[in-house]
Amino acid sequence: MRTHRPTGPLLIRTALPSEAPAISELHARARATYYPAGLPQDGFDWPDLWRGAIERPDAHVLCAVRDTRLVGIASFRTAEAAPTDTVTLFQFHVDPAHWRTGVGTDLHEACVEQWRADGKRTADLDVHIDNERARAFYARQGWAMDREPVADEHHVTLRLAVEAVAVAGE
């Protein structure tokens, strides 16, 4: 896969509802990389789901933009059953053409900064068990498995101590 060489600064900002179709397309491109048999047809209306996440008052959807092109997305909020000091990272994707360019690291740092501002102490996420690239990325950012996966599980839960993460400039 060819990696896009960045030419302009990376801007990380809150996503706009009008960006839901582009976010959905990036989401599909990224997810397709860890499904060896192809992206499953899950029946979801992803642009509508992304629009709902963006408009949800208790959620955050951040997007990374370089040269006016959407190159990364992150969606998080406090899940209903979670403690109030725990945030769940529901979606985190970088356009595969922009892997290994620092987009993921910068987007992750922006998430951690927001979590700290929101008073979160812990973050959790589920990652596809076969997504070794993503699991390695999260390990480099300080995430650890909550527990060993059991047979036939498709996802593994990772946890991050937010206050323990060093963010650039600290």
Secondary structure, 3 states (H helix, E strand, C coil): CCCCCCCCCEEEEECCHHHHHHHHHHHHHHHHCCCCCCCCCCCCCHHHHHHHHHHCCCEEEEEEEECCEEEEEEEEECCCCCCCCEEEEEEEEECHHHCCCCHHHHHHHHHHHHHHHCCCCEEEEEEECCCHHHHHHHHHCCCEECCCCCCCCCEEEEEEEHHHCCCCCC
